[in-house]
Structure formats: C-alpha cells, structure tokens
Amino acid sequence: MLLEHLARAGPSTFGAITKELGFPGSSTHQLLQTMVGRGFIEFDPLTRTFRLGLRLWEVAQAYSGSEDLVALAQPLMDELVRETTETVQLARLDGLDNVYLAISESPHPMKLVSSVGARLPAHTTGVGKALLAQVAPDTLNTLLHGVQLRAFTPRTITDHEALRRELKRIRANGYAEDREEYLVGCRCVAMPIRNRSGVTLAAMSVSIPTPRFNRTVAANARDALAKTVKKLERRLGA
C-alpha cells in the first residue's frame, strides 16, 4: 500500500502518507524508517518528502516478473514431484496472504488440490510462514497491527507472539512446516527462494497428506526441496 501510494502520488510528506495509509503515526514512522533503511524509499531532507528508492528498482530488475520465475521453476517442480510423488507449490507473499504462482500435482489419488492464483492466509500455511519469516520485524508489526488471525483448524497459530516465535524458529531452521494448520489431513514443508542480492522472491513447498507423513518422509522431502531450491536460485543468478 505504501509503495503503491508513492508510485501513484509521487514524493509525499509524512502527514500525507499517514492519512493515506490510515495507520497510527508511530506505525507509519516505523514502517518508513525500515523502508528508508533498506533503500526501498528515499527521504529528501530539503522538501521533507519520501519517494521510491533505487533499491526497489534493483529488486524489480532481479525479480524479472513472476512469469520468468515460474518458467524457471516449473521444470524443477515437476522433477521434485517425480522424486517425492507429492504436490509441489510455488507462492509469493502479498501482505498477510500467500498467492500461488505455480503448482505441480502429485500423481496420487489422495493429494492436495489447489490452483494457480489461489490466495490463503500466510499464517496458516508452510509456504506462507516461510515467506513471513523473511519479513523485517518492523514491517511485520505493521502488517499484524490490529489484525485478528483466523483459525482454520485447532492447530492454526492465531496469537501474534506465538506466530513471531514460530517465524524465529523458521529462520533458524531454514524451513517452515504446516502441521495441519490450514487443512486437517495435510502437512507440508517449505523454503524461501532468494535472488543473488538475498531478496526473497517466493517460496516453494512439498505438501504431504497426513496418512503418508512420517519423520523419514518429512526428512526426505526437506532434502529434496532444499536441492531444488538451490538449483532454482542458481538459475536466478544467486
């Protein structure tokens, strides 16, 4: 929303941005400081205005659009399905939702059924949590401000602090898990995908029906997924 406003309105004052976003002044200040610190937004001390920064252009250039990412990822996802026999998905983050960019389906009759373009609450899925774990703390605080996280199953994480602890574990482990948090009977493992600048572009997951899930299956899926992610990152120039 912030970047969209600056792209549409051009250089804007703090007051104009606060009014547009509808956030408390303190939250807007934290968000702007984070974005300025990361180079996505620039501050002009003479005019006291904020504008889009060079870093945003660099990320856009590295991303090269979701179509290019999908074109590179789809063959690797198909290979991963042949290796694991489970459904593989590619998603990006949009606010507090993850949006699916590509899917390679399991050959099993019992499998996760989803679709490209589907949108799910990121706190409920492995791929969504893998993406949320890469978001800067200040930005995450802004995204979560005033939001009540919906429960889809008894295992869904709905407490903000519990979610932050989960995201910390994900960063430490290098992968996320869905423990039947969106759908009872479905588990998954997911990992972020980064470009050569270290920017997270998307995340990939392997979804496993609970009846086929055990520690060995999970470990094998993680290993295979990690190799696939590394292959994709190399193709992205990482």
Order of alpha helices (4+ residues) and beta strands (2+ residues): alpha-beta-alpha-alpha-beta-beta-alpha-alpha-beta-beta-beta-alpha-alpha-alpha-beta-beta-beta-alpha
